[in-house]
Amino acid sequence: MDPSEANGAKCLTCYGGGETSTEMGVQACPDCGGTGSLPPRDVLVEWRLRAIEKSYVQTQNQASFDVGWLAFELRRARDVLFKVMALAQDDAGSAELKRIRFLANDALGVYDPMDATTILEQSAKD
């Protein structure tokens, strides 16, 4: 299977080709990393957060310190949500834990809820 088909979300910057033209020639697409398809939303959030931090770190003013603090808090909250989602997966049969898992995933965007629903239905049949 082609890697661009695995995720299903074709990169709109490079139109799935994995390369973009710049003043220095053809380079790997900065949005998809040269794969032609976008990574999961949680990876895109981290990439964007790093880009924001990088643009503010050079200024060394109050805004750069505030952005650094905000990035730290966002990463900490996302880490806790990952842990909550992992704990909720321990008992896959509980309806409450299923809801917690899906709510945490809604914030994190780790997996497509439609794919997860299909997987859960298939596992229930087995």
C-alpha atoms as one frame of an Amber mdcrd trajectory, in Angstrom:
protein
   0.000   0.000   0.000   1.195   3.482  -0.859   2.033   5.524   2.304  -0.185
   8.356   1.048  -3.147   5.958   1.050  -2.554   4.774   4.620  -3.751   7.946
   6.333  -6.303   8.956   3.704  -5.795  12.702   4.241  -3.979  13.906   1.140
  -1.703  16.897   1.733  -3.139  19.967   0.051   0.163  21.845   0.012   1.970
  19.389  -2.267  -1.194  17.736  -3.684   0.031  14.355  -2.458   3.386  14.560
  -4.255   5.498  15.094  -1.141   7.553  17.909  -2.714   7.171  21.662  -3.034
   9.058  24.215  -5.099  11.020  26.884  -3.249  13.565  29.517  -4.170  16.258
  26.907  -3.467  14.677  24.224  -5.662  12.414  21.284  -4.959  12.261  20.272
  -1.302  10.240  17.949   0.899   6.837  19.389   1.730   6.924  21.087   5.152
   3.311  20.161   5.931   3.466  16.402   5.339   7.209  15.807   5.729   7.499
  14.526   2.172   5.030  11.637   2.520   2.189  13.179   0.508  -0.355  12.523
   3.254  -0.973  14.385   6.468  -0.028  12.791   9.778  -2.639  12.385  12.526
  -3.996  15.545  14.123  -1.980  15.073  17.328   1.256  15.201  15.300   0.082
  18.290  13.407  -0.667  20.047  16.704   2.850  19.316  17.985   4.432  20.489
  14.714   2.446  23.752  14.839   3.278  24.281  18.505   6.998  23.859  17.776
   6.769  26.324  14.882   5.098  28.904  17.130   7.712  28.388  19.854  10.525
  28.712  17.326   9.194  32.010  16.003   8.875  33.501  19.502  12.040  32.144
  21.114  14.246  34.570  19.154  12.557  37.694  20.555  13.290  37.119  24.280
  10.498  39.413  25.430   7.448  38.858  27.628   5.510  37.315  24.735   8.181
  34.646  24.211   8.044  33.685  27.901   4.232  33.569  27.759   4.292  31.368
  24.647   6.794  29.044  26.323   4.595  28.748  29.397   1.479  28.162  27.283
   3.237  25.474  25.205   4.358  23.728  28.407   0.818  23.765  29.819  -0.660
  22.507  26.551   1.819  19.633  26.381   1.165  18.758  30.021  -2.606  18.722
  29.512  -2.264  16.603  26.366   0.014  14.169  28.224  -2.580  13.746  30.954
  -5.299  13.152  28.358  -3.125  10.454  26.749  -2.790   8.784  30.151  -6.532
   9.025  30.801  -7.246   7.488  27.403  -4.786   4.661  28.084  -6.344   3.956
  31.487  -9.815   3.949  29.932  -8.706   1.267  27.473  -7.977  -1.209  30.276
 -11.668  -2.119  30.558 -12.988  -1.996  26.989 -16.441  -3.289  27.966 -17.489
  -0.436  30.244 -19.736   2.164  28.562 -18.436   4.949  30.817 -14.816   4.198
  29.989 -15.669   4.013  26.296 -17.156   7.508  26.535 -14.076   8.799  28.373
 -11.860   7.296  25.676 -13.815   8.946  22.881 -13.942  12.316  24.672 -10.180
  12.263  25.238  -9.649  11.301  21.616 -11.888  14.165  20.524  -9.440  16.571
  22.149  -6.280  14.732  21.080  -7.185  13.456  17.626  -5.124  10.284  17.945
  -7.374   8.098  15.823 -10.395   8.501  13.579 -13.543   7.791  15.634 -15.185
   6.027  12.682 -12.273   3.592  12.425 -12.374   3.014  16.175 -16.123   2.345
  16.119 -15.665  -0.208  13.356 -12.859  -1.911  15.287 -14.950  -2.005  18.493
 -17.923  -3.496  16.625 -15.710  -6.151  15.062 -14.151  -7.050  18.409 -17.609
  -7.330  19.980 -18.629  -9.845  17.303 -15.544 -12.022  17.936
